[in-house]
């Protein structure tokens, strides 16, 4: 292995990125899996890339010694995450981007695309783009007339995505967008705060995570999921036996859903991880607590 060679993740779907480092080699097989949303969960809401929950990384490092692998499941694209990964003291074992594409760490410590699955996602959403774009553009024209003072724009990189001024503005737009999505067979509206995209309903954060656990043979009851956005609900719904955690400042729609179903509220990722660890091993959480305190 050439230590001086550039660490490149090559993706046919999203382009190549330069990785900031290698994933620490996993110990043994994957017995448990922790999946974290990025914006508003691992990273502070409206924060800078460096504003992440640093207390969670010593925990994750210790948990990995007990068969836990962890990753980020986000609506962000791969190029956005390339910058974000530079500020993480521990690189993830997997990465799910755009609520659909999957990248898994290999024996070399680098993330690699789950090629066949990602190709299916790309083809499905390419078809959707060609079929749904005329109706989408017409709906956006109607939105501009109905809500002339609402501030939003079509995303520069995706004609089926929009970015609103803030989450409250997106709340105003959602009824019309959901109406449109329901009228288009096989189309879903994926929302994360002020961001929204139309996508093929067969691919979302839940199905991306299912591809990860299938590759590593992890039982559903050994999953930890944490997220604060509407797009995280797909994963919560798909894995009812998982440990589902939500930040206390999540969107009110997410808080309402979690109150009616399985799930718990936590102030931050590290607190949620400790609670999860306690559910499957009191010895493990004792070990993690002791070593985490020495790192704070």
C-alpha positions, 0 to 999 in steps of 0.5 A: 500500500502506497502511503503517499498516494492520493486517497481517492473515492471513485464514483461513477454516479457523483464523481471522484473526491479526495478523502482526508484519511482512511477508516481505522480497520474494523475489528472482526465482523460487523455486529452492530451498526450506528447510522447518523444524519449529518446536518442538525445531528452530527453537525450542529444545526446551521453550524460550520463544518467543524461544528460537530459533536466531538464527544461522540468520536471517542465513543464511536472509537471505543464502540468499534472495538466491540463490533460496532461500525458507524457511518453517515446517512445524509441528503448531501451529495458526495462533493459536499461531504468531501469537505465535511469529512476533513473535520472528523477525527474518525472517518466513517465505515460507510457513507450514504449520500443524496438519500440513496448512494452507498459507499462502504469502507474496504480492507484498504480503509477507503470508501468504495461505491456499492456499484450495482446498487448505486447504478440502479439508483442513478438509472431510476432517478435519471428516468424520473428526471426526464419524466417528471421535470415538465410537471415539476416546472409547472408546479414551481411556476404555480408556486411563484404565483401563489406565494410571491413573497416566499424566497426559494430557488432551484438548486444549481446542481439539480433541476428537481431540487429547491432550496428555500430561505429557511425551514419555515419557508419550506413549510409554506411550500410543502403542501403544494409540493406533496400534492404534486408528488402524490400525483406522479407515480413512484415519486417522493419528495425528500425534505431536509430542513430548507432543502427538498428534492424529488426522487424515485420513491424506491430509493431513500435513506431507509433503503440505502441503509438496508443495502449497508446492513445487507452487505454486512449482515447486521440484524435490524435489532442491532441498528442505531439510527439518529436524525432530525429531518423529514428524510430520516423518517424513511429509515425510522419507518423501515426499521421499527426494531432499531434504536431510533434517536432524535435530537431534541431540537428536530423539526416539529413534524419529526418530534410528533412522529417519534412521539407516536411511534418508537424512538427517544429524544436526546440532547446530542449524539454522544448521549444517545450512543451511550443509551444505545450501548446500555441496551445491548451490553452493560459491560460495554457501556461501562468500558466506553464511559470510563475511556470517554471520560479520559478523553474529555 
